[in-house]
Amino acid sequence: MSYCPTCGNKIESNSIYCSKCGSKANEIMHNDQGNNFAIIGLILGIISLFFSWTIVIPIVGLHFCKKGEKSEYKNYSYVGKILNLIALIIWLIAI
């Protein structure tokens, strides 16, 4: 099962277009890939809280969280966003 990155609609693996918004199949994110992005974003969010002395980790974490928003693990992605944003705020305050 795949999800459309544009609208989040569930799409069959053999579909060419999304039935809801019409996105092409090559733009469709496979479920496993989106889940991986969400989990990586969450892990980077946790790491960034402990190592907030660098701005790179939270920015990369936010990037992965954004890519994992349309997956089954979107809640991990949202928690990762919050943790990464907290780390960024701590970093900005420390400057």
N, C-alpha and C positions, 0 to 999 in steps of 0.2 A: 504494500500500500504506500502511496506517495501523497504528498500534500503540495498544493499550489502555493508558491511563495508570494503571489500577488494577493490572493483572497483567502488562503488557508483551507480551501475546499479539499476533501479527500478525493483522490483520483486513482483509478485503476492503473496498474503498472504498464499495461499495453495501450493506454490512451495516447492520442497524438496531441489533443488540446484539452484544456480544462473546460468542463461543461458549464461552469458558472461564469467565468470571466474571459475564457478564450485564450489564455496563455499557451504558448507552444510547449511541447513536451521537453525540449532541451532546457527550458527554463525551470522545469519542475524539480523540486528538491526531493530526493528520496528520503523516506522516513528515517533510515539509519543515519544518514548524513546529518540531518537536522537534529536528531537526538544527540549525536556526537558533539555538534556545535554547542548545544545547550549545556551539556555536561562539562565541556571544556570551559565555557564561560563561567559556570558556577565554581569550578575548581580554581580558576584564575581569580575569581572574586574573593575566595577564601584566602588564597595566597597573598593577594594584594593587601589584605588587611594586616597581615603580619610583616609584609615587606613593602610598606607604603613609602619607603624612602626613594622609590623610583616611580616615575610616571608612566613608564612603558607598559608594565603589567596590567594596570587597570584599563588602559586604552585598548590593549589587545583583548582583554576580557570583555569589554563592552562590544567590540567588533564581533566576537564569537557569540555573545548573547543575542545580538541583533540577528545574526544568521540562524540562530536556533529558536526564534520566536514562533515559527509556524510548525514546530514539531510536536510530538506527543508530550515531550518534556518541557513544554513552554513555561511551566511554573519554575523549573530549575533556571531557565533563562531569565525570568523576572527577578528571582532571588539573586542571581549572579549580577544582574544590572545594579540592583540596590547595593550589594557589597562593593562592586567596583566604583560606584558613584561615591560611596562613603569614603573609600580609600583615596579617591581623587580630591574630595573635600579636605580630608586630613592632610594630604600633600600640599594643597593650596594654602591651608592655614599655617602649615609649618614653614612655608617660605617667608 
